[in-house]
Amino acid sequence: MEQRDVAVVGDAGATAGAGRAGPVALRASRAKLRPLPLDAVSLDGGSLLGAWQEVNRDATLPTCMAHVEERGNLDNLRRVVGAAQAEFRGLPFADSDVYKTLEAAGWELQHGSRPELEEFIDAATRLLAAAQEDDGYLNSWFQGVHPDQKFAQFHWGHEMYCAGHLLQAAVAVSRTTGSDDLLGVATRLADLLVRRFGEGGQDAIDGHPEIETALVELYRQTDDDSYLRLAERFVELRGRGLLGDDRFGANYFQDHAPVREATEATGHAVRQLYFAAGVTDVYLEGGDPTLLTAMEALWENMFSQKTYVTGSHGSRHRDEAFGDPYELPPDRAYAETCAAIASFHWNWRMLLATGNGRYADEMERVLYNAVASGTSVEGDRFFYSNPLQLRDGHAGDDEDMPSGRLEWYRCPCCPPNLSRLVASLNAYMATSDEDGVQLHLLSAGEVAADLPGGRAALRVSSDYPWEETVSIVVDSDHEWTLALRVPAWCDGASLTIAGDTVDTSPGADGYIRVRRAWRPGTEVGLTVPMPPRVLVAHPRVDAVRGCVAWARGPLVYCLEEHDQSPGVALEDIRVAAGAAPRAVAASGLPGVPVVLVGEGSVQRVADGVLYANGAIATEGDGSVDVTAIPYFRWANRDPAPMRVWIPAS
């Protein structure tokens, strides 16, 4: 694969410095913050996030590459060109798994040449170019199975959804390698969409949003504003009832109300979140403030009434959807991994748009809990849904809600989605603006930015989220502002500069700001105390009334039966409502240095008791130690009951 330098498109390098752009490369000036070039930020391999990137490189991405070959995704495309004879395999949107895997491989190449990834990208690009029709159309399901139904099944066809993932893959490969071969395939398909659905064309939307955010990023990469205009058109067309009747209703597709009127999160959770990300992208480049106002209202609804304590979304299995306000059952949580990833993407765009740290707080919460729980410690087994409780005797023999992570899925959207996010995680650590640099994810690593007046370099050392101290060595010789996010869960953060305590506190946006004329080697120390916390749900969340959850720092913890006293059933454990656990060094748990231990009791109910007049008689065993592990590390041993919300008295 030919390599060449790639500059940040548009004016994205104005304050950040030229370099390879990451997943969001802003062109217009509506954003409060600007992403740094991809190669300006690196994660320390010894940090939790840096180690996760290495696991993704060595296990998750190779697993995805192997499965799109073994499960027929690539053969589906080969059938189109007569190079495979097998029947179509997988779901109609199987191409999207190839595209997400290609995007992950593209972002992974930011770290340097890897022949196996380059060969995969080159071979897949040649195959896609051969399968693409003269007018730009490319979709193996419709080309190979239903050629007479192209652009005729907008409810469930996923044509533009698949196209969106191809566009994002092509942008990733172009930005990290300089090769535009895949970008050429993507732009030919995007040009077809513009001709068919652009201004004056057919009024239509895809049942699964994704194309909107992808078109905006393709515009950012190519400077072809026809892609931005089409994204704007798709945003404006949704909510007009174009999809017509369906068994799940218009809300499922977010087609029930125009974007500025739809202030309640509804329908399929992944679709809602992808659409929100696309709307925010359209705002960032188009500048219509009413779109940002609508997204802020949607965010308020979603994160105050329809979000699990882990940051996950989707409480209904039937349609993978948001439920009613406060409908958040832990044992029936769908909490799809893809929804968590989509939430991370949307919150990143809202952070860029507003500079408000509450969006970075949600990025952190969903990343360390709902996203991270989607993969095993080895990186090669996965969850599609992420329940907050697994009952004793759970019948986990299906993909919908298994007792443990699976190697792959019939609908394997989540593993390659995980891989593409983790491969680009460093892009989300920090930003810049005219005043200086903002640090959002408190991970060990290195950050560099070209600012007005000179260059700034930061070396961040920390064992966050296990430890509460973050050390930042600043190499710079001019004046600018360093902004450090103080997580919303933190009370009493403190700051030192060159060993001296600084009297400061975070502003309303959640950041401590230090402006000074920096000198090379200046050390800044941020301490974010993280004593264990006891959480109580909103009283309207009936499913967990009378329960508490334990957390420390950004991590939500859970009980797994493996760690409790022998012979004690998890369902019989109770804890004191107001008693916080203590943090204890862990041993023997892969990737878990800290567990929480608190005092509890065991209360058993006689077998067979379903109803009784008055109180149900129980018997207890006195006090027992109750041990909790980070939620994202559950299910890395033999299947066993688990719960996040613990009955309390």
N, C-alpha and C positions, 0 to 999 in steps of 0.2 A: 504494500500500500504506500503510495507516494505521500511523503510528509512535507508540509510547508507551514510557515508561520501564519497564524490567523489573528487578525486584529479584531478587537471588540467593535461591533458594528455601530453605526450612528455615532452619537455623542456619549455612548456608555463609558468611554474611557476618559471623559473630560476631567473627572475628579478621581477616578479609580486607577488610572494608568492603563496603558495598552496591554493586552494579553488575551488569552483564550477566554471567551465568554462562557458563562455557566448556563444553567437551564433557563434563566430569565435575564435577557440582555436589553434593558430599557433603551428606547430611542427618544421619546418625548420627555418633557420636564415636569410632568404632573406629580411624580413621586417625591416624597420627602427624603427617602433614602435610596442609595444606589448599590446594587450588588457589586462586589469586587470581582475582578477576573478570576477565572477558575484556578489558574496557576499562581494566584496571589495568596491563597489560603491552603494550608495543609494541616491534616490532623495527625497528632502524635500516635504512632502505632501502639504505644503503651496505654493510651486512654481507652475508655469504653467505646467511644465512637470510632476512633482510629482502628482499634482491634476489630470492630464490626466491619469496617471497610475491608480489612484483610480477609476476614472470613467470607465476605461476599465475593472477593476476588478469587479465593482459593476453592470455595465450595458452592456458594449459591449460584453464581453466574455459570460455572461449568455444569451444574445440575440443570439449569434452565436450557443451556445449549444442547445438552444431551437429550432432554425430553422433547424439545420441539423437533428433533430429528426422529427419535424413537416413536413418538406418539402420532406422527403423521402430518404435523403442521407444515413442514417443508415439502413433504410428498404431495400435499394438496396443491401447492404451487407448481410442482413438477408435473402433475396431471394436466395442468393447463397447457403446457408446452409439449406434452406427449412423452415426457421422460419418466413417468411412473404410471403403472396400470391399476394400482389398488383403488378401492372405493374411497370417497372422501371420508376422512376421519375427524372426529371432534365436532364442536359446535360451529354454527355458521360464522362466528367471528374468530375462528382459530388463527387467522392471519395476525390478529393483534398480539398474540403471544410471541410470534416471531419478531414483531416490530419492537415490543418492549424489551425483548432480549437483545436486539440490535442496539437499542438506545443504551442499555446497561453496558454493553461492550464498548460503545462509543465513549461514554463517560469514563470507563475504566482506563481507556488509552490516554487519558490526561497524565497518567503516571509514567508513561513511556511505552516503548514498543513491546508488544506481546504477540509473537507470530500466530499463535492459535486464535487469538481474537481477530487479528487482521485477516487471517484466512477465512474465518467465519463470516466476517463482514463482506469481504470481497465475493465469496461464493454466493451469499444470499443476495447481494446487490446484482450480480449477473443474472441470477434466477429471476428476481423481480423485474429486471429490465426486459428479460425475454418474455415473461408472462404478461407484461403490460401491453394493452391494446394501443393501436395507433392514435386514438383520441385521448389517451391517458388513463383510461379505466383500468383498475386493478383490484380484484377481489376474487379469491379462488373459489369461494362458495357459489357466487352467482355465475362466474365464468365457467366453472366446471360442473355445476349441478343445475342451476336455474338461469341459464343465459337470457331467457325471455322475461325475467323479473328484475332486471337491473333498475335501480332507483324506483322501485314500485312497492317496496315493503319497508316503509319508513319506521313503523312501529318496532319491528324486531330484526330488521335486516342488518343493522349495525354497519352499513357501508361507510358512512362518514365517521363513525367511531373508529373503525379500523384505519381509515385514511388519516385521522388525527394522530394516531400512534405512529404511523409511518412518517408523517411530517416531523414529529418530535425526534424520532430516531435519526432521521436524515440531518436535522439541525445538530444533534449531538455529535454525530460522526464528522460533520463538516467542521465543527468548532474545535474538536480535539485533534483531528488528523490533517485537516486542510483538503481532504479529498471530497470533491463535490459530485461523485458518481451517484451516490444514493440520493443526494439532494436533487439531482436532475430527475430521477424517477419521481420523487415527491412533488416537485414543482409541476411536472406534467399532469399529475393527478389533481393537484390543487387548481391548476389552470382550467381543467375540465369542470371542476366544481364552480369556479367563477363564471364560466360560460353558461353553465346550466342553471345555477341558482343565484347568480349575482343580480344586480339591479336590472329589472326588466325581464328576469328569468322566472323560473318556477318558484312559487311560494311553497317552501317545504323545509322541514327540520328533521334531524335524525332523532329517533326515539331515545338514544343514549348520548347525551351531551359529551363532548370531548374535543370535537373539531374546532370549537370556538377558541379555546386557549392555544391550540396547536396552530391555527391560522395566524393568530397574533404573533406567535414566536417565529413563524416562517416569514412574516412581514419584517420582523426585527432583523432576521438574518439576511434577507434579500433586498430590502428597501422597496419592495413591490407593494404599493398601498392597495392594490386590488384585493389582497388577502385580508388586510385590516378591514376594508369595506365589507367584505363578505362575512367576516366575524361579527361586525356590527349588525349586519342584516339578520344573521341567525339569532342573535340576542333579541332583536326587536320582534322577530316572528314568533318566538316561543311565547306560549301563553295565549295564543290566538285560536286554539282549538284545531290546529291544522292536522293533528294526528287522529282526530275523530274518536269514535268509541273504542273501548278496549275493556277487557275483563277486569283490569286493575283500576281503571278510571284515569281521567286526565291528570290528576294530581301525581300519579306514579311517574309521569314523564315531565313534571313541572310545566305542563301545557294548559293549566287551568286558569292562569291569570298572567297578564303582562308583567315583565320583570319589576317594574316600579311599584306594582300593586301587590306582589307576592311577598309579603313580609313574614311568612311562617314557613319554616323548613318542613317539607312534605315530600312524600313519595320515596322512591328508590334512593337510598342514602348516597350511593356513589354518584349517581346521575346529578343529584342536587348539588353536591360538593364540587364536582367537575364543572357544572354550569356556573356556579358562583365564582370559581377561579377564572373562567372565561370572561364573565362579566367584569370582574375586577381588572383583568388584562385589557379589555376594551376601554375601560375608564382610564387606565394608566396611559394609553396611547391616544385615545380620542378626546378625553378630558371632560366628558359630560358629567357634571357634579351630581346630577340626580341618580346616576348609576351607583356612585359611591354611597350616597345616602341610603339607597335601597339595600346595598350590601351590608351596611352597618346595622340597619334594622333587622335584616335576616340573621346576621351574626348574633345580635342580642337575643333573638328568639331561640336560636339553635343552642347557644351555649348557656342560657339560663334555664331552659326547660327540657332540652332533648339531648343532653350529652351525658354519657356515663362518667363516673369518677376517674376512669382511666383515660378519658379523652375520646373514647370511641363513640360511634354513631350507628343507629339502626337497631330497633328493638323488636322488629317483626320478621319472622322467618318466611311467612307466606310470600311477601313481595320484597324482602330485603330492605325494608323501609323504615323511616321514622314513624313513630306512633303518635299518640295523643300527647299533650303536654304532661310531663312527669311520668309517662309510661316507660319505665326503665327496669324491667325485671332482670335480675342478675343471671338466673339460670336459663332464661330464654333469650338472653342478649344475642343478637346476631352479630353486631359489632364487626362487620367485615373488615379484613385487613386493608382492602383497597379503599374503603371509606376513610380509614385512619390516614392513609397516605394522601388521599385527596384533601383531607382536612389540613394536613401539613402544607400542601401546596397552596391552598387558598389562604391560610393564615400568613404565609410568607408574602404573598401578593398584598394582603391587607397591611402587613407591616411596612412594606415598601411604600404603599400609598399614603400612610398616615404617620408613620414613625412611632406609633403607640405600642408600648411594651406588652400590652395585654395579648397581642397577637403572637409575640415571641413566647409568652408564657404558655399559650396553647400549643405552639409548635413543640415546645419542650415536653409538655405533659403528654401529648399524643405520641411523640417520638419514643420516649423512654418507656412508655407503657403499652399503648394500643398497637403501635407499629412494631416495636421490638418483640412483643409476644407472638407475632406472626411467624417467627422462625426459631428453630431449635438452636441450642448453643453451638452445634456443629455446622449450622447453616444449610442443612440439606433436607430438612423436614419442615412442614409448614402447617399453619392454621389458616383456614378461610374465614370461619367465624371464630370469635374470641369471647366465649362466655365468661361471666364473672363468678360462676358457680358450677361445679360438677358434682352431682349427687352420687351417693353410694348406690350402686346397682344401676348406674346410667347405662342405657342401651346404646352404646356408641359404636354401632356397626354400620353407620352410613356416613357419607361425606358431609352431610348437612351440619352435624355436630358430633364429631367423633370424640372418643375419650383421650385421644392423643393426636399429635401432629402426624400428617400423612406425607408420603413421598411426593405425591402429585395428586391432581384433582381432575375430574371430568371437565370442570370449568376452571382451568388453572390460571385465572387472571392474576391472582395474588403473588405467586412466587416471582415472576419476572417484573412485576410492579415493584416489589420490595427491592429487587436487584438494581433497578434503574435509579431508585431513590438513594439507596445506600452508596452506590458508586459515585454519586454526586454530592454526598453529605457535606463535604468541606465547603461547598458553595454557599451554604446557609449559615455559616458561623458568624460572619461579620459583614458590615456595610460601611459606606462612607457618604459624606455630604460635604458641602463647602466649608463646614466648621471642623470636620475631623473624621474620626473612626468610631464606629459603634460595635461593641462586642455583644452578641445575642446569645449564642450557645457557649456555655462556660466550659469548654473542653480544651485539653492541652493541645497545642499546635502552634503554627506560625502564621502571621498575618502581615501583609505588606500593602501599602497604598500610596499612590502619588497624590498629594494634596496640594492645594494652592500654597506655594511657598517652599515646598520640598517633599521629601519622601519620609514616610513613617513605617517602621517595622516593629512588630510586637512578637515576643516569644512568650507563650502562655504555658505555664506549668501547673498542673492540678491533677488530682485523682478524683475529680468530680464525676459522677454524683455521689461517690462514696464518702469523700472528704469535703469539708466546707471551706477550705482555703484555696484561693486562686492567686497565683503570682504572675505578674505581667512585667517583663523587662522591655522597656521602650527604647528603641534606638532611633533618635531623631535629634535635629538641632534647630528646630524652629517652633513657632507657637501654633498650637492647634488644640482641639478639644477631644479628650478621650471619654466616651460614654460607655458605662458598664451597666448592663441590665441587672437589677435586683429582682429576683423572682417574687411573684405576688405572695407565695407561701412563706417567704422569709420575713422574720421580724428581728430588727436590730442588726442589720448589716453594718460593717465597719470598714474603713479604708485607711491604708497607710501609704505614704509616698516617701521613698528613701528612708524607710524606717520610722518616720514620724506620723503619728495619728492625725488624720484630717477630719475636722468637724464638718460632716456633710451628710446629706440624706437624699434619697431618690426623689425626683420630681414627680409631678402628676402622671407623667408618661412611663414611670417605672425605671428610670435610668439615673445613676449618679454620674454627674459630669464634672470633669476636671480639665480646666483650661490653664495652660501654662506654656512657657518657653521651655521645651524639653531639652534635655541633655542626654547624649548617648549613654546607655546603661542604667537609666533611671528605673528603679523597681517600684511597681505599684502592687500593693497587696489588698485583695478584696476577700473579706470573710463573710460568708452567708450562713449563719448558724442554722443547723438542721436537726434540732431535737425531734424525736419521734412525736407524731401528732395523731390525735384521735379525730376522725372525721365523722360527721353526722349528715345524712342526706336531707334534702328539703322535705319538710313534713308531708308534702303531697305525693312523694314517691312511696306509694303504699307498699310496694313489693319489699322494701327494706326498712320499713318502720320498726323501731325497736332494735336496730342493728347499728354497729359502728364499723368503720374501716380504719386501718392503720396506714400511715404514710411517713416517709422520712425524705426530706429534700423533695426532688421531683418525682420520687418513686412511690407508687402505690404498692402495698404489700398484700399478700394473701396467705391463707392457711392451706397447706397441703398435708394430707393425712400421714404421709411419710415421716413428718417431723414431730408428730405429737406422741404422747405417752403410749406405749404398747397397749393394745386392746381398747383404746379409746376411739370411738367413732366420731368423725368430724362433726356430724350433725348434732351431737350431744354436748358440744363445747359451748360454754358461755363465758363472757368476760364482763368485767365491771365497766359500766358505761363511761365513767369519767377518768379511769385509770390509764395513763399513757404507758406503753411498753418501753423497754430500754433497748438501746442498740448494743449488739453483741457481735464480736468477731466470729465469723462463720468458718467451718472446716468441712471439707468433703463435698461441697456443692460447687459444681463447675461454674466459674464466672460470678460467684456470689461471695464477696468478702464480708458483708454485713447482713445479719438477720435481726429481727426484732423479737424480743421475748417479753411476755407479760403474764400476769397471773390470771388464771381462769378457773372455772369449775366444770364439773361434768353433771349433767342432769338428764336422766334417762326416763322415758315414758314407757309404760308397759306395752308389750307387743300387742298389736291388734286394736289399740285404742284409736278410734276415729273421732267420735263425738262423745261428749259427756255433759251432764247437767252440772253447771258450776265449774270449779277448777279441776284440771286434770292432775291426778296424783303423779308425782315424780319422785325419783330417788337419786341421790347424789353421791359422789365419791370424794367430796371435799375439794380442796384446791389442787390445781395442776399447772405446770408451766405450759404456756401456749406459745408456739414458735411460728413466726411468719417469715416468708421469703419474698423477694421482689416478684411481683406479679408476672413480669415479662420472662422470668426464668422457670415458671411452673411447667409441668409436663415434659421435663427432661429426664425423668425416671419412669419406672413402670406406671401405668395408669392408676390413679388414686383420686379419691374425692378432693375437691378444692373449693374454697370460697373466699371472696374478697370481703363481703359484708358479714360480720360476725354478730350473732344474737348477743344482746347486752342487757344487763339489769342493774 
